[in-house]
Amino acid sequence: MVAAGIGRLAQAAIYRAGTYGRRPAVPTDGSRLEAAAERVMLRRAFAYVTGAAGSEAGARANREAFERWRVLPRMLVDTGERDLSLDLLGHRHDHPLLLCPVGVLSVAHRDADLAVARAARRYGATPVLSTQASVPMEVVAAELGGGGFWYQLYWSADDELTASLVRRAEACGAEAVVVTLDTSVLGWRPRDLDLGHLPFARGEGLAQYTSDPVFRRLVTQRVAAADPEELGSHPAPSPTPAAVRTLLSMSRHHPGSTRENVTSPEPRAAVDTFGELFARPSLTWADLPRLRALTSLPIVLKGILDPDDAGRAVDAGVDGIWVSNHGGRQVDRTVAALDALPEVTRAVRSRGSRAPVIFDSGVRTGADAFVALALGASAVGIGRPYVYGLALAGEDGVAEVLRNLVAELDLTMALTGCRSLTEVTRARLRLAP
């Protein structure tokens, strides 16, 4: 829960600790936060979290887009009381910040999605649980008390598996289904490629799959249909130290005893089955009614950048639009998500739709969130910053990042004459000369 006046409260807590010689364990500055996380993370883990597609021009464009905007304060406005709350998809939220779906959080901290869930609960944020999570959705939902999260879906090549994932999410208390559209195939990511490292190939980030009855059946069928020497799409790896480490990683992350998994064909079969079924490149607008038939939950389409796509989404009856370029991770030289936000918002509103327009990609500060809200976002997603906090201090690290971002947003509103989110409008911005 977020207290009123969180900006001043956060400042007071930090400065009070400073009188005893204690500095924040998690830097409040975005650049220093990333640098601090790099010092504690494995090289391959940091590359996976921080890397982007190709030359990373898309990721840079996200930050450059924010740099083009300046905030215009208004004076002598009574902002003694500020309200950051909003209604979103039928639920009241303390503030407009969401925790974006991030897969394989175990590369940052062993408590992974559970630490993020606990921190989100402490600061009134809604976590969007990834299909590539390190912890099954039912376990995370129990940690949250059976609700208070959204579920992000990668639409599988297997329809039965997709249906199972969606029904599980609804059964354990998800409040919305967020369909990621921009990952029909994995983007070209040189940082990962140059290290020859993909977490999923090591069995990490597959918890939603290996806990799913449909996926487990498919793995069992794969094992039964193949000779032990022919399991998977590649020959058995040579017994190099790296191959042994990969085998151990697969065995540790697969359900059951690690000792038994080492000699079982199932962990490797699970990795190969996932690789075949992860996404559906053939997905089209014609498939959306099938998802609506699966669930009564609100449906949000994530990855929208083109206003024509936003219009089609509204016409298709979805409940929310999420403007995002996946943090620049999918398409090199993609347009900055912030540059796309105003046009997408206009396309949605021009159709008379009140569907929320959610935004992510490039947000590093509370002031960034203010700019996105002023340009039309209903809510703002945070991605890499909270992963850096997780790497630095687990649950407390995520909580500090959240507190700092909400605090800065609160103070920015106070200093610009905005008493509520409805007053955070385009009138509060100017383009830099």
Order of alpha helices (4+ residues) and beta strands (2+ residues): alpha-alpha-alpha-alpha-beta-beta-beta-beta-alpha-beta-alpha-beta-alpha-beta-alpha-alpha-alpha-alpha-alpha-alpha-alpha-beta-alpha-beta-alpha-beta-alpha-beta-alpha-beta
